[in-house]
Amino acid sequence: MLKKLLAIVALLGALVFLGLIAEFYMVSQKTGRLPDMPEELVRANSPVAFFSADSVYLKSSERFIYVPLEKIPKHVIEVFLASEDADFYSNYGISLKGMIRGLIINPLKGRGFQGGSTITQQLARNLFLSNERSVERKIREIVLAIWMNFKYTKDQILEAYFNSIPCGAGTQGVGTAARHFFDKEVWELTVPETATLVGSLPRPATRNPVSHPKEAEVFKKNRLVRLWDYGFYGTDTLRFQKDYLTPIVTKASSAITHIADHFVKMATEQLPPEVMSARNQSVGTTLNTLFQRELYAAIQDGLKPTCGQLGLKPFDPRMPDAEKAKYPQVAVV
């Protein structure tokens, strides 16, 4: 009896919120409060790319490597779908169960208006909204997701999603994360590595495998269990156990990322706003990667005695900012 009563309450609540969504949509259409949808959705959030004087890719205004959907392997797609939105290809951009959980159940449990977002809703938030936990933001997210579902194909939405999700350490998109955390292209990722990336969602700052390896391991295993329930492994328990027990092994990208961070930040601040706001731009700089690496190595060698005297381990640019603050600061003019 109690279960039926709760179901009725949940259904009535969902209908009320659907009414609010419809009203919000009509008001937004009249007042222009919803953003314009670009023709190419995947390009809506592609940042400016910076190159060195010797034509080496340094980084982007956000760390970003664009990957077309056809280059993302099936197992990577399935791991994300199993974890984030198993009904992606059959839903209308939203999930009624997810809406009830995100708008009713979670607030009643003191978690705020969060959770229950489909891949389309996550994309709407990544591209056009903030992470504010409020009724209005959640409704805007739902409205945008429905709108996007009718305007774009599922593959367009999925491609934009894979290239917009934040995976921690300033990375944007699975292509960037694969390079940054594992020094691989996205099509080289294994199932456990992919589960590690999807496990960092929705809090990549505290779950990414470089800064928080223990947390990343826990959530990787959690996502692999979901993948088993999804039917990805079929009856192959040995393969599941192998993936489940495979430890996370990170490998920093050989490309310059951290070394050029401050330089790119300075260059970004000097660029006109119209350049930074125009997406998909390539900007050449005066930085020479060979000189930069040699200079960085010389500074590291010079700091080793000082760090030893202070009881500090060798400096690693991938350390959390709180750890970096303990080290001597060096500037070369």
PEVEN-V197690 format. One line per field, one symbol per residue. psi: psi as a letter, one per 20 degrees, with the letter a starting at -180 (. if undefined). burial: # if it has 24 or more other C-alpha atoms within 12 Angstrom, else .. Layout:
BEGIN
psi->???
burial->???
END
This chain:
BEGIN
psi->ggggghgggggggghghhghggghggghhhikiqqqpqgnhhihkpapppqrhkkppfarhqopoppqhiioqghgghggghghmhkgiirkirpgghggghiggghhjjjanrrjprhhggggghhirajpnrgghgggggghggghhhhqrhhgggghghjippjqkjqoqhgggggghilrqhiiqrghgghgghhiqjmhhjiqighmhghhgghghghhghhghijhicjmhggghghhipqpoqoqqiqpfhhjghghgghghiqqhhghiorkqppqripohghggggggggghhiggghghikqrppoijqqhhghiiqqpppp.
burial->.........#...#..##..#..##........#......############...##############..##.###############..##############.......#################.#....##############..#.##################################.##############.##.#######.##############...##......#..##...#.#.##.#######.###.##.......#..##.####.#.#..#...#...#.............##.##........#......
END
